[in-house]
Amino acid sequence: MIKKLPVWLENRVDPIELLFRIIVGGIFFYAGFLKINDLQSFELSIRNYQILNDPWVGILAMTLPPLEIILGISILIKFLYQGSLLIACMTMSVFIASLISLLARNIDINCGCLGLNTSVQIQIMIDILIVLMCIFLMKYSKRITRNVSC
């Protein structure tokens, strides 16, 4: 006979999943909040990458901060969770590719990422860690969903 788990144990939150969710969601929310408070500086940061031309720089500067805030909140509260994690992972991949392009073209700028004053190499490592956390959260979420549906 299988004993039913107590409610407090059945509904427990995995501490690693919670930590990663707070880190990833918090980073996206914080990054979007920083950018939305100073859109002109953010637009200048985008221009410094020398990847996009004029109409696209403004469009990206206006749309990326709200997207990051929405993603951060969605990840934190697990609303449209899988999709939010996927978009966050893709967004981070684009950020990583942009940073790698800076290295390849020998452009030395302050990327303006998270308000940190780090080198491009350090920022790439930070972004890779965020992608890995997103992947973990996606895998963990699928595993939990699969176990619940059985």
Buried (B, 14 or more C-beta within 10 A) or exposed (E): EEEEEEEEEEEEEEEEBEEBBEBBBEBBBBBBBBBBEBBEEBBEBBBBBEBBEEEEBBEBBEEBBEBBBBBBBBBBEBEBBEEBBBBBBEBBBEBBEBBBBBEEEEEEEEBBBBEEEBBBEBBBBBBEBBBEBBEBBBEBBEEEEEEEEE
